[in-house]
């Protein structure tokens, strides 16, 4: 670890002038999970190292980027890889602008009850669920503050990530607005995409407030467009609290798409061990109009594991 720190301290002096010395920080994470999907058990191990880089121009503009070395921490497959600085973010006094390959639009706002990260492994799919066809790729996003409100707009000119500005088959755009309302926070968003001529639109609303020693979140998602199986409404809710040093979360999402209904219920438990380490457990169940269970998939999935931040 000391050798890494010495190296990072030397990089700015070697690459940047004294008038614009960059800040470089490094962090890491790791996790191990055991997942049981109706008797089909899997072990999942992942994590990585993340590098954050930033500098400030003479005009006071902050420019930041990130890169990393990773192994997917919620997939049983060995999907290791490395990423360069795929997005550049320019920070100003009242907002920021980001350009690059990993720009995402404002979809999924209302699905506040989807809490699990590992317990959806080998889980049956919901046959009809509200959503969009594509929501990220090469593009630009901007955020700014208007009084006590926060506004974000996004445009993806190539959802395939090939950098095609004027002739891409997939494009998407979105906007979101967050503001305090009463004792909580309200977020409203809208996003749309064009996937080779197939269009979908999504509107999401989420409201979060403190209640009974915890946090209550309520959400709504409405979609319309050319894909019948994704067209409809979803309601979602989640409640998180702490009991005896254990963080507890309960989430629910109900889909009504193309006159087909399905439900997902999630439960999460997490306990800190100190030093960035934690033990956790997750449970997820899907019911209603879902795909049939097989020897390797199940409606109900349980996952237990540990996560560490370095």
Protein Blocks (a to p, Z undefined) as FASTA:
>chain_A
ZZmmmmmmmmmmmmpcfklccddddddddddddddeehiacdddedddddddddddfkop
acdddddddddfkbfbdcddddddfbccdddfkbccdedjkdccdehklmmmlmbfklmg
oiacdfbacddfbfcdcdddddddehjaccdddddfblnonopaklcfbdcdddddddde
hjbccddddddddeehiacddddddddddeehiacdddddddedjblklgccdddddddd
deehiacddddddddeehiacddddddddddeejhiacdddddddehjdddddfkbcfbd
cdddddddZZ
